[in-house]
């Protein structure tokens, strides 16, 4: 392997590692954007996460139920 190839492959590996680490960090800290509508249960009251859900759909459902 020549010096030029070594730096080219090393740079690619560094960029790929950085993207992977950033993705893992964001997923671990739950910073990845979630959709506005829930795809788990269309009717919120049937969902196991209903009481703790922060989606606008669940908040609206709780306000209408009280």
C-alpha contacts under 8 A as a table, 3 or more apart, distances in Angstrom:
res1	aa1	res2	aa2	distance
1	X	5	X	6.35
1	X	6	X	6.55
2	X	5	X	5.33
2	X	6	X	6.19
3	X	6	X	4.98
3	X	7	X	6.39
4	X	7	X	5.41
4	X	8	X	6.24
5	X	8	X	4.98
5	X	9	X	6.03
6	X	9	X	5.37
6	X	10	X	5.93
7	X	10	X	4.92
7	X	11	X	5.92
8	X	11	X	5.23
8	X	12	X	6.35
9	X	12	X	5.13
9	X	13	X	6.12
10	X	13	X	5.09
10	X	14	X	6.12
11	X	14	X	5.06
11	X	15	X	6.23
12	X	15	X	5.22
12	X	16	X	6.11
13	X	16	X	5.11
13	X	17	X	5.98
14	X	17	X	5.12
14	X	18	X	6.11
15	X	18	X	5.08
15	X	19	X	6.28
16	X	19	X	5.22
16	X	20	X	6.21
17	X	20	X	5.07
17	X	21	X	6.07
18	X	21	X	5.16
18	X	22	X	6.05
19	X	22	X	5.17
19	X	23	X	6.12
20	X	23	X	5.16
20	X	24	X	6.17
21	X	24	X	5.10
21	X	25	X	6.08
22	X	25	X	5.07
22	X	26	X	6.18
23	X	26	X	5.23
23	X	27	X	6.10
24	X	27	X	5.14
24	X	28	X	5.98
25	X	28	X	5.16
25	X	29	X	6.20
26	X	29	X	5.25
26	X	30	X	5.91
26	X	31	X	5.06
26	X	32	X	5.93
27	X	30	X	4.98
27	X	31	X	6.31
27	X	32	X	6.05
28	X	31	X	7.85
35	X	38	X	6.96
36	X	55	X	6.43
36	X	56	X	7.08
36	X	57	X	7.75
37	X	55	X	7.23
37	X	56	X	7.91
37	X	57	X	6.65
38	X	41	X	6.57
38	X	42	X	6.68
38	X	55	X	7.57
38	X	57	X	7.68
39	X	42	X	6.61
40	X	47	X	7.38
41	X	44	X	6.09
41	X	46	X	6.65
41	X	47	X	5.66
43	X	46	X	5.82
43	X	47	X	7.20
44	X	47	X	5.33
44	X	50	X	5.90
44	X	57	X	7.77
44	X	58	X	6.02
44	X	61	X	7.03
45	X	50	X	6.13
46	X	50	X	7.63
47	X	50	X	5.36
48	X	51	X	7.86
49	X	52	X	5.57
49	X	53	X	5.69
50	X	53	X	5.26
50	X	58	X	6.68
53	X	58	X	6.23
53	X	59	X	7.67
54	X	58	X	6.59
54	X	59	X	6.54
55	X	58	X	5.43
55	X	59	X	6.40
56	X	59	X	5.03
56	X	60	X	6.03
57	X	60	X	5.29
57	X	61	X	6.24
58	X	61	X	4.94
58	X	62	X	6.16
59	X	62	X	5.18
59	X	63	X	6.26
60	X	63	X	5.18
60	X	64	X	6.20
61	X	64	X	5.23
61	X	65	X	6.15
62	X	65	X	5.09
62	X	66	X	6.49
63	X	66	X	5.60
